[in-house]
Amino acid sequence: MTKIVAVAGKGGVGKTSLAGAFVKVLVEKYPDKKILAIDADPAVGLSTVLNIEVDKTIDDIRKEVIKNVEDGDTKSAVELLGEAKYEIYDAIKEQDGCAFIAIGRPETAGCYCRINSYLKEVITLLSEQFDYVVIDGEAGIEQINRRVMEKVTHLVLVTDASKKGCQPHQMDNYLQAGNPVSSYYGCSLQNNHPWHSPSAS
């Protein structure tokens, strides 16, 4: 079973650095395992941490499909989405023992639910081909499920020592929304006070 580790939480507290460290540790500890790093932060900071140059993001592919539809492309939606699947595979960068793909910018205005859902399904299917998946999320938790993939097995919530940062309501909302995880961890990189729940599901 693929282990999917999502790093989320407040902005500016070290999520990307931590996600990068996870990837590097997994590569060193399990050289025989297939590891995928997914950058779900619009700033695409994980690529910098891992020293990977991003040529194309998932959102670039999504916009290409939408543009073709709006321009009256004669191909069927199924054909266009099928081509998008192969483009996603081509967008994966392999370097230093891991594979990498960036999600890109948040969804733009307009309703393209079918395209968005399809791309998320492709990412989920792609992830099943790996032993470990590490997701560097943008600020917050909900977008991990909404924008990237359906299942996260291990959720790491990074925060700070502020009163708001120490409130567990984000985690509670995530679990109450029907998003089971096998374990979740919370930590403040500023005051070194971790908390852990090994059975959050």
C-alpha positions in Angstrom: 0.0 0.0 0.0 1.3 3.4 -0.9 2.1 5.6 2.0 1.0 9.2 1.3 2.5 11.9 3.6 1.0 15.3 3.3 2.7 18.3 5.0 0.2 21.1 5.6 -0.5 23.9 8.1 0.1 27.6 8.5 2.1 29.6 5.9 5.7 30.6 6.6 6.3 28.0 9.3 8.7 25.6 7.4 6.3 23.2 5.6 8.3 23.1 2.4 11.7 22.6 4.2 10.1 19.8 6.2 8.6 18.2 3.1 12.0 18.4 1.4 13.7 16.8 4.4 11.1 13.9 4.3 11.9 13.3 0.6 15.6 13.3 1.1 15.4 11.0 4.2 13.2 8.5 2.3 15.5 8.5 -0.7 18.5 7.8 1.6 16.8 5.2 3.8 14.9 3.4 1.1 17.0 3.5 -2.1 15.1 0.5 -3.5 11.7 2.2 -3.1 9.9 4.4 -5.6 9.3 7.9 -4.2 7.1 10.7 -5.6 7.3 14.3 -4.4 4.2 16.4 -5.2 4.4 20.2 -4.9 0.9 21.4 -4.2 2.0 24.9 -3.2 1.4 27.6 -5.9 4.8 29.0 -5.0 6.4 25.8 -6.2 9.0 26.0 -3.4 9.6 22.2 -3.1 11.3 22.2 -6.5 13.9 24.7 -5.1 14.5 22.7 -2.0 15.1 19.5 -4.1 17.0 21.5 -6.8 14.6 20.4 -9.5 13.7 22.6 -12.5 10.0 22.7 -13.3 9.1 22.7 -17.0 5.4 22.1 -16.8 2.8 21.9 -14.0 -0.5 20.1 -13.8 -2.3 23.4 -14.0 -0.4 24.2 -17.2 -1.9 21.0 -18.7 -5.3 21.8 -17.3 -5.3 25.2 -18.9 -4.3 23.7 -22.3 -7.3 21.3 -22.1 -9.7 24.2 -21.2 -8.3 26.4 -24.0 -8.7 23.6 -26.6 -12.3 23.1 -25.4 -13.1 26.9 -25.5 -11.5 27.2 -28.9 -13.8 24.6 -30.3 -11.4 21.8 -30.7 -13.1 19.0 -32.7 -11.7 16.3 -30.5 -14.0 14.8 -28.0 -13.6 15.6 -24.3 -12.5 12.0 -23.7 -9.7 12.3 -26.3 -8.5 15.6 -24.8 -8.5 14.2 -21.3 -6.7 11.1 -22.5 -3.9 13.3 -24.0 -3.7 15.2 -20.8 -3.0 11.9 -18.9 0.1 11.3 -21.1 1.2 14.9 -20.6 1.0 14.5 -16.9 3.3 11.5 -17.2 5.7 13.5 -19.4 5.7 16.4 -16.8 7.2 14.1 -14.1 10.8 14.9 -13.4 13.1 12.2 -12.1 16.2 13.2 -10.2 18.4 12.0 -7.3 16.3 8.9 -6.5 12.8 10.4 -6.6 10.2 11.6 -9.1 8.7 15.1 -8.9 5.6 16.8 -10.2 4.1 20.3 -9.4 0.4 21.1 -9.2 0.8 24.8 -10.0 -1.6 27.6 -9.4 -5.0 27.2 -7.8 -8.0 26.6 -10.0 -9.0 29.6 -12.0 -12.5 31.1 -12.4 -15.1 29.1 -14.1 -16.5 25.6 -13.6 -14.5 22.8 -15.2 -15.4 20.2 -12.6 -15.0 17.3 -15.0 -11.5 18.3 -16.0 -10.5 19.0 -12.4 -11.8 15.7 -11.2 -10.1 13.8 -14.0 -6.7 15.4 -13.3 -7.0 14.5 -9.6 -7.9 10.9 -10.5 -4.8 10.7 -12.7 -2.6 12.0 -9.9 -4.1 9.4 -7.6 -3.6 6.6 -10.1 0.0 7.8 -10.7 0.7 7.8 -7.0 -0.3 4.2 -6.7 2.8 3.3 -8.7 5.0 4.6 -5.9 5.8 3.3 -2.5 6.0 6.7 -0.9 4.4 10.0 -1.9 5.2 13.3 -0.1 2.9 16.3 -0.7 4.0 19.8 0.1 0.7 21.6 0.6 -0.2 25.3 0.5 -1.5 27.0 3.7 -4.4 25.1 5.2 -5.4 21.5 5.0 -8.6 21.2 2.9 -6.9 21.7 -0.4 -4.9 18.5 -0.1 -8.1 16.5 -0.5 -9.8 19.0 -2.8 -7.0 19.6 -5.3 -4.5 16.8 -5.1 -5.8 13.4 -4.2 -8.5 11.5 -2.2 -6.4 9.6 0.3 -3.7 10.8 2.7 -2.3 8.1 5.0 -0.1 10.4 7.1 -0.8 14.1 7.7 1.8 16.4 9.2 0.4 19.7 10.5 3.1 22.3 10.9 2.3 25.4 12.9 3.8 28.0 15.2 3.6 28.9 18.9 0.8 31.5 18.5 -2.6 31.0 20.1 -4.3 30.5 16.7 -1.5 28.2 15.5 -2.0 25.9 18.5 -5.7 25.4 18.0 -6.5 22.0 16.6 -9.7 23.0 14.8 -8.2 22.6 11.3 -7.4 19.0 12.0 -10.8 18.4 13.5 -12.5 19.9 10.5 -10.5 17.8 8.2 -11.4 14.6 9.9 -15.0 15.5 10.4 -15.2 16.0 6.6 -14.7 12.3 6.2 -11.0 12.3 5.4 -9.5 9.4 7.4 -5.8 9.2 8.0 -3.9 6.4 9.7 -1.9 8.9 11.8 -1.3 12.6 12.0 1.4 14.7 13.6 1.6 18.3 14.7 4.6 20.3 15.4 5.9 23.8 15.9 9.3 24.3 14.3 9.7 27.4 16.5 9.1 26.1 20.0 9.9 22.4 19.3 6.7 21.1 21.0 5.3 18.3 18.9 2.0 16.5 19.5 1.1 13.2 17.9 -2.0 11.1 17.5 -1.2 7.6 16.1 -4.8 6.6 15.5 -6.6 9.6 14.0 -8.9 7.6 11.8 
